[in-house]
Amino acid sequence: MNMTMYTVDVYSGSDDSIIRDSHAQGVIVKATQGTGYVNPKCNHQVALAKSLDKKLGYYHYAGGGDPVVEADYFLTNIKNYIGTGMLVVDWESYQNSAWGDTTWVRRFVDRVHDKTGVWPVIYVQESAIWQVANCAKDCGLWVAKYASMNWNSWTVPNMPVSSGAFAAITGWQYTGGDMDRSIWYIDESGWDKFAKANTANPAPQVQPQPQSKPVSAPKTWTDDLGVVWHEEKATFTLNTAINLRWGATTKSALIATLPAGSEVEYDAWAKSGGYIWIRQPRGNGQFGYLVCRDGNGQAFGTFK
């Protein structure tokens, strides 16, 4: 029996082709964010996934407000979907005023469970699992950790993935490039259990084991501005004019405005000021910096 599944996750800016991808057995759709946003394409994306006989999930992106109020907002807007798919809380730093608060997700999942009997799965980057460790006995863990920002393949990279305080990881999102791809260590019946009431962390399988040559984790470092950089060597081709600056901030001095079609060889990427930035080596120990993606992950060009 196949004890793994593959999924994609989508938001309002996702093309329908991502949902249609034949590799994806499940689709996790963004439903809400904070207490003032509903994905306008949610119903369409759910209907499309359902028509293709894909397993479903619905996620709420934490805004950092009152977690009980946000949980109620999420449930109100997906009331017709409860019981038909996995419920997920997306815990990230961007646009989340409560980032670092170790009680927020605990209060959110408790509220969802109190009202539905369902324990949500928690999506979080590997380095921040400690923020949700107090949910380990009740909730499944969906970890985000990438071999690179443009691992545009369904091949699962062989690299260590921590489960922190959780017994094991339930799902692993291993790409964030052209589309988010995840592998889940459950079968379809295990997926269904997460959607139903009175489910206390259905036993996830063990973490992925190397089956081929391991991929080395990229080096990381923090620069003088406090920006965390991740080593990655590739080429970015601009599809629009973008400013090249002396630092990874829109307030940094301008070097030049690069026209559409320019190719930039870069050696690292980072998140800063709501954007994804890349670093261009310029000789003599100097670097130029430019944005390559917006806060929603939409790219301003192509990578190779």
Protein Blocks (a to p, Z undefined) as FASTA:
>chain_A
ZZbdcdddddfklcfklmmpmklmbdcddfbgcjlbccfklmmmmmmmmmnopacddddd
dehiafklmmmmmmmmmmmmgopaccdddddfehpakgoiaklmmmmmmmmmmmnopacd
ddddfklmmmmmmmmmmmccdddddfbfklccfbdcdddddekjafbdfbdcfbfclbcc
ddddbdfklmmmmmpghiahiadddddddfbdcdddddddddfkopacdddddddddfbd
cdddfbdcfkbccfbdcdehiacddfbdcdeehiacddddebjhiacdddfbdfkopacb
dcZZ
